[in-house]
């Protein structure tokens, strides 16, 4: 286990908000890859930042912010199952996240934290791709449709 934790090293909850903002600034500015931006077409940038921020704070030991907004389970694969996330999309996602990590002021001098975060995000991005292949309809978040009540 890392000491101090990644939540502390990144600057607490605010640090994850900064990371999510840096990431989605890059995603929404990615005009060279409109196919990639299309994956995020159902949300505004501020909604995407808020959802990712809440997820990351909760995932890395902070308050249950994601649960407060989305419910009991994170269901990462189920929440993404209705989007066509390919290995190319996962790779593009990782490129943007790695750049966001490298740009984050709190992490600039912390190579260990950056490496842990980059490994986590790479694993997670490709896990969503692989796990989606084996999803059953009853495992989708909201059944076979996108959740009507969620805010992206």
PyMOL commands that set and color helices and strands:
alter all, ss='L'
color gray80, all
select helices_A, chain A and resi 6-9+12-28+34-40+45-59+65-70+76-80+87-103+105-107+111-133+137-139
alter helices_A, ss='H'
color red, helices_A
deselect
rebuild
show_as cartoon
